[in-house]
Amino acid sequence: MTQNDDRDALPVNPALSVRGADQAAPEHTPAEQGDAPADFAQRPIPPMPTPSTEGLSAGEVSTMLGGDASMTEANEALGTAEGLDIITES
């Protein structure tokens, strides 16, 4: 059993306010990017790991995707039903 949605709306109280009458709305100041640090040009570049050139093996991909062919077929069917070319779109 559901409640009726045709009830009257609650009355609005015009006296309610986020700020009191004695408080003015704050001046809007947009955020801006500040100046760069003075020693920015002299700072050393942080170390970055070299990317691996190795790809995943078929077994690793199967493990990540679940390895269940029926799930892959279901996902392909859903993609086709949604009008996606699932081979080229993600």
Residue frames as a rotation matrix with the C-alpha (Angstrom) as fourth column:
MET 1
0.586 0.811 0.000 0.00
0.811 -0.586 0.000 0.00
0.000 0.000 -1.000 0.00
THR 2
-0.517 -0.786 0.338 1.43
0.793 -0.589 -0.156 3.38
0.322 0.187 0.928 -0.98
GLN 3
-0.309 0.350 -0.884 0.79
0.528 -0.711 -0.465 6.83
-0.792 -0.610 0.035 0.36
ASN 4
0.661 0.592 0.461 -1.21
0.725 -0.345 -0.596 9.24
-0.194 0.728 -0.657 -1.78
ASP 5
-0.483 -0.871 0.086 0.96
0.849 -0.442 0.289 11.63
-0.214 0.212 0.953 -3.76
ASP 6
-0.171 0.497 0.851 -1.85
0.586 -0.643 0.493 14.11
0.792 0.582 -0.181 -4.28
ARG 7
0.265 0.198 -0.944 -1.40
0.939 -0.276 0.206 15.74
-0.220 -0.940 -0.259 -0.89
ASP 8
0.965 0.081 0.251 -1.11
0.133 -0.971 -0.197 19.51
0.228 0.223 -0.948 -0.66
ALA 9
0.068 -0.993 0.094 2.41
0.509 -0.047 -0.860 20.91
0.858 0.106 0.502 -0.78
LEU 10
0.051 -0.149 -0.988 3.89
0.980 -0.181 0.078 22.29
-0.190 -0.972 0.137 2.41
PRO 11
0.940 0.307 0.149 3.54
0.330 -0.930 -0.162 26.05
0.088 0.202 -0.975 2.78
VAL 12
0.007 -0.960 0.281 6.63
0.718 -0.191 -0.670 28.20
0.696 0.206 0.688 2.21
ASN 13
0.627 0.105 -0.772 7.83
0.701 -0.509 0.500 30.31
-0.341 -0.854 -0.393 5.13
PRO 14
0.648 -0.371 0.665 9.16
0.378 -0.601 -0.704 33.59
0.661 0.708 -0.250 3.67
ALA 15
0.839 -0.325 0.436 10.86
-0.537 -0.624 0.568 34.45
0.088 -0.710 -0.698 6.97
LEU 16
0.693 -0.621 0.367 13.35
0.326 0.723 0.609 31.58
-0.643 -0.302 0.704 6.66
SER 17
0.845 -0.501 -0.185 16.72
-0.454 -0.491 -0.744 32.57
0.282 0.713 -0.642 5.29
VAL 18
0.523 -0.754 -0.398 20.21
0.631 0.656 -0.414 31.14
0.573 -0.034 0.819 5.12
ARG 19
-0.678 -0.734 0.041 21.60
0.564 -0.555 -0.612 34.42
0.472 -0.392 0.790 6.46
GLY 20
-0.089 0.609 -0.788 20.12
0.866 -0.344 -0.364 36.74
-0.492 -0.715 -0.496 8.98
ALA 21
0.791 0.484 0.374 18.81
0.606 -0.703 -0.373 40.17
0.082 0.522 -0.849 7.97
ASP 22
0.819 -0.509 -0.264 21.96
-0.318 -0.786 0.529 41.81
-0.477 -0.350 -0.806 9.36
GLN 23
-0.107 -0.883 0.457 24.31
0.135 0.443 0.886 39.63
-0.985 0.157 0.072 7.27
ALA 24
0.380 0.153 -0.912 25.11
-0.807 -0.427 -0.408 40.64
-0.452 0.891 -0.039 3.72
ALA 25
0.974 -0.067 0.216 25.85
0.166 0.861 -0.480 38.09
-0.154 0.503 0.850 1.03
PRO 26
0.199 -0.973 -0.114 29.61
0.226 -0.067 0.972 37.54
-0.954 -0.219 0.207 0.72
GLU 27
0.365 -0.202 -0.909 31.39
-0.812 -0.546 -0.205 39.03
-0.455 0.813 -0.363 -2.26
HIS 28
0.925 -0.027 0.380 32.05
0.180 0.911 -0.372 36.40
-0.336 0.413 0.847 -4.93
THR 29
0.239 -0.902 -0.359 35.75
-0.873 -0.362 0.328 35.94
-0.426 0.235 -0.874 -5.57
PRO 30
0.920 0.116 -0.376 36.62
-0.309 0.803 -0.509 33.34
0.243 0.584 0.775 -8.21
ALA 31
0.613 -0.735 0.291 39.51
0.159 0.475 0.865 30.98
-0.774 -0.484 0.408 -7.54
GLU 32
0.843 -0.424 -0.331 42.66
-0.487 -0.341 -0.804 31.80
0.228 0.839 -0.494 -9.46
GLN 33
0.671 -0.698 -0.250 45.96
0.684 0.713 -0.157 30.07
0.288 -0.065 0.955 -9.91
GLY 34
0.845 -0.412 -0.341 48.73
-0.052 -0.698 0.714 31.70
-0.532 -0.585 -0.611 -7.94
ASP 35
0.486 -0.770 -0.413 52.28
-0.852 -0.313 -0.419 32.40
0.194 0.556 -0.808 -9.01
ALA 36
0.665 -0.374 -0.647 54.74
0.193 0.922 -0.336 29.54
0.722 0.099 0.685 -9.42
PRO 37
0.820 -0.437 -0.370 57.24
0.403 -0.019 0.915 29.05
-0.407 -0.899 0.161 -6.59
ALA 38
0.714 -0.575 -0.400 60.37
-0.626 -0.780 0.005 31.19
-0.314 0.247 -0.917 -6.94
ASP 39
-0.315 -0.920 0.232 62.68
-0.722 0.391 0.572 28.15
-0.617 0.013 -0.787 -7.14
PHE 40
0.634 0.696 0.336 60.52
-0.322 0.633 -0.704 26.24
-0.703 0.338 0.626 -9.62
ALA 41
0.784 -0.348 -0.514 63.10
-0.524 0.072 -0.849 26.28
0.332 0.935 -0.126 -12.45
GLN 42
-0.233 -0.964 0.128 65.84
-0.874 0.150 -0.463 24.96
0.427 -0.220 -0.877 -10.15
ARG 43
0.219 0.370 0.903 63.84
-0.785 0.616 -0.062 22.09
-0.579 -0.695 0.426 -8.67
PRO 44
-0.852 -0.524 0.003 64.94
-0.432 0.705 0.562 18.60
-0.297 0.477 -0.827 -9.76
ILE 45
-0.112 0.802 -0.587 62.53
-0.830 0.250 0.499 16.60
0.547 0.543 0.637 -11.87
PRO 46
0.135 0.192 0.972 60.97
-0.826 0.563 0.004 13.87
-0.547 -0.804 0.234 -9.71
PRO 47
-0.857 -0.506 0.096 61.86
-0.386 0.755 0.531 10.30
-0.341 0.418 -0.842 -10.66
MET 48
0.262 0.929 -0.262 59.47
-0.912 0.150 -0.381 8.52
-0.315 0.339 0.887 -12.97
PRO 49
-0.072 -0.291 0.954 59.44
-0.073 0.956 0.286 4.77
-0.995 -0.049 -0.090 -13.56
THR 50
-0.759 -0.233 -0.608 60.18
-0.619 -0.031 0.784 3.65
-0.201 0.972 -0.121 -17.09
PRO 51
0.311 0.950 0.028 57.07
-0.879 0.299 -0.372 2.19
-0.362 0.091 0.928 -18.68
SER 52
-0.293 -0.340 0.894 57.14
-0.095 0.940 0.327 -1.51
-0.952 0.011 -0.307 -19.36
THR 53
-0.433 0.105 -0.895 57.12
-0.895 -0.172 0.412 -2.57
-0.110 0.979 0.169 -23.00
GLU 54
-0.996 0.084 -0.017 55.69
0.083 0.995 0.058 -5.97
0.022 0.057 -0.998 -22.14
GLY 55
-0.312 0.950 -0.006 52.06
-0.751 -0.243 0.614 -6.63
0.582 0.196 0.789 -22.94
LEU 56
-0.071 0.383 0.921 49.73
-0.816 0.508 -0.274 -8.96
-0.573 -0.771 0.277 -21.09
SER 57
-0.977 -0.209 -0.048 49.65
-0.203 0.835 0.510 -12.58
-0.067 0.508 -0.859 -22.08
ALA 58
-0.366 0.886 -0.286 46.40
-0.361 0.147 0.921 -14.20
0.857 0.441 0.266 -23.21
GLY 59
-0.189 0.257 -0.948 46.21
0.721 0.692 0.044 -16.02
0.667 -0.675 -0.316 -19.87
GLU 60
-0.831 -0.155 -0.535 46.55
0.504 -0.619 -0.603 -12.78
-0.237 -0.770 0.592 -17.91
VAL 61
-0.806 0.590 -0.055 43.84
-0.543 -0.699 0.465 -11.14
0.236 0.405 0.883 -19.99
SER 62
-0.188 0.749 -0.635 41.54
0.030 0.651 0.759 -14.15
0.982 0.124 -0.145 -19.50
THR 63
-0.437 -0.030 -0.899 42.13
0.860 0.280 -0.427 -14.02
0.264 -0.960 -0.097 -15.76
MET 64
-0.958 0.043 -0.284 41.33
0.064 -0.932 -0.356 -10.31
-0.280 -0.359 0.890 -15.64
LEU 65
-0.595 0.761 -0.258 38.17
-0.729 -0.375 0.573 -10.72
0.340 0.529 0.778 -17.72
GLY 66
0.129 0.664 0.737 36.99
-0.872 0.429 -0.234 -13.80
-0.471 -0.612 0.635 -15.90
GLY 67
-0.802 -0.595 -0.039 37.93
-0.533 0.686 0.495 -16.33
-0.269 0.418 -0.868 -18.56
ASP 68
-0.347 0.766 0.540 34.29
0.330 0.639 -0.695 -17.34
-0.878 -0.063 -0.475 -19.07
ALA 69
-0.958 -0.069 0.279 33.32
0.287 -0.180 0.941 -17.32
-0.014 0.981 0.192 -22.75
SER 70
-0.121 0.989 0.084 29.61
0.947 0.090 0.310 -17.10
0.299 0.117 -0.947 -21.92
MET 71
0.264 0.157 -0.952 30.19
0.615 -0.788 0.041 -13.80
-0.743 -0.596 -0.304 -20.10
THR 72
-0.726 -0.583 -0.365 32.06
0.051 -0.575 0.816 -12.43
-0.686 0.574 0.448 -23.11
GLU 73
-0.773 0.501 0.388 29.25
0.549 0.223 0.805 -13.50
0.317 0.836 -0.448 -25.41
ALA 74
0.207 0.878 -0.432 26.68
0.975 -0.219 0.021 -11.91
-0.076 -0.426 -0.902 -23.08
ASN 75
-0.041 -0.300 -0.953 28.64
0.304 -0.912 0.275 -8.64
-0.952 -0.278 0.128 -23.04
GLU 76
-0.954 -0.295 0.055 28.90
0.121 -0.208 0.971 -8.69
-0.275 0.933 0.234 -26.83
ALA 77
-0.390 0.889 0.239 25.14
0.842 0.240 0.482 -9.27
0.371 0.390 -0.843 -27.11
LEU 78
0.328 0.485 -0.811 24.44
0.794 -0.607 -0.042 -6.39
-0.512 -0.630 -0.584 -24.72
GLY 79
-0.460 -0.591 -0.662 26.76
0.104 -0.777 0.621 -4.11
-0.882 0.217 0.419 -26.66
THR 80
-0.929 0.169 0.328 25.09
0.347 0.100 0.932 -5.02
0.125 0.981 -0.151 -29.92
ALA 81
-0.015 0.991 -0.135 21.65
0.983 0.040 0.179 -4.44
0.182 -0.130 -0.975 -28.40
GLU 82
0.327 0.069 -0.942 22.79
0.518 -0.847 0.118 -0.98
-0.791 -0.526 -0.313 -27.26
GLY 83
0.973 0.082 0.217 24.02
0.231 -0.411 -0.882 -0.19
0.017 0.908 -0.419 -30.76
LEU 84
0.503 -0.862 -0.061 27.70
-0.665 -0.431 0.611 -0.24
-0.553 -0.267 -0.790 -29.81
ASP 85
0.689 -0.473 -0.549 30.45
-0.209 0.596 -0.775 -1.69
0.694 0.649 0.312 -31.94
ILE 86
0.951 -0.195 0.238 32.08
-0.222 0.100 0.970 -3.34
-0.213 -0.976 0.052 -28.95
ILE 87
0.517 -0.826 0.227 35.21
0.856 0.495 -0.150 -4.20
0.012 0.272 0.962 -30.89
THR 88
-0.267 -0.653 0.709 36.07
0.661 -0.660 -0.359 -0.51
0.702 0.372 0.608 -31.32
GLU 89
0.033 0.347 0.937 34.08
-0.431 -0.841 0.327 1.23
0.902 -0.415 0.122 -28.54
SER 90
-0.647 -0.217 -0.731 34.36
0.519 0.578 -0.630 0.89
0.559 -0.787 -0.261 -24.82
